[in-house]
């Protein structure tokens, strides 16, 4: 069993704990929160008693092998840095850091301490995405790729707070928020996992009253084709995601929680189902794969995930700079 601690007591942490425990490879042993009451309440909900209210006491706990971090975006770097320096493996929710410089430093610290820094892009570990990835990389079914359209636009309840005059963390540049880094990273990471790093990129966002981006259209330019991404937290789209090839078109219901992967054959005009049923716990496969990487010290798999994390950070940072979206940690 891999003993792990958590930083952050929101709904996504609950989901990770449930998914991790379902693999029978993980065991939650302690909870961190700056509030003793919050830590105790969350720990009791998960039938444990160990809590920490300072990072110093957390990282000195020798029973902990891995720390799962789901604190506000702007705190990821500081939290991860301290855990990695203490020799703990770290799983950090996306975006792992606010800047490429921070991410590079964390990977260097992880390497120096013989531990892993894993960014939680859970969707690229799901079975139907693995089916999609295999088909695209083999190349036999699609032939030459002509382009792709990826969609992930989902109205956030937090936008109601914005409309009421508030500034939730997720829509605040002070907390490294905005649609691009909170939601756009899903289709961007999917594109990089499928096609590699683009040669250039552009973004036309809708800037909301808080100064952050609410969503918009992203274009990733590859050598021979382009990928159009519709990503937003202020409107919803039910449009499918598609990949276009010389031999046909692959269609999915999205890039996360994929329920179907279909191939339309341009020659026969028939549709073939490639994917299976949607997973019940959408973080279970991520927890299982991360556990396997840690236990087996699989450097090859870790290297592939690092390439994706580096690529996403590079792309999103460039897109932000093109549009004057500057986080507090970047201001002089």
Secondary structure by P-SEA (a helix, b strand, c coil): ccccccccccaaaaaaaaaaaaaccccccccccccaaaaaaaaaaaccccccccaaaaaacccccbbbbbccccaaaaaaaaaaaabbbbbbcccccccaaaaaaaaaaaaaacbbbbccccccccaaaaaaaaaaaacccccccccbbbbbbbbbaaaaaaaacccccccccccccccccccaaaaaaaaaacccccccccccccccccccccbbbbbbbcccbbbbbbcccccccccccccccccbbbbccccccccbbbbbbccccbbbbcccccccccaaaaaaaaaaaaaacaaaaaaaaaaaaaaaaaaaaaaaaacccccccccc
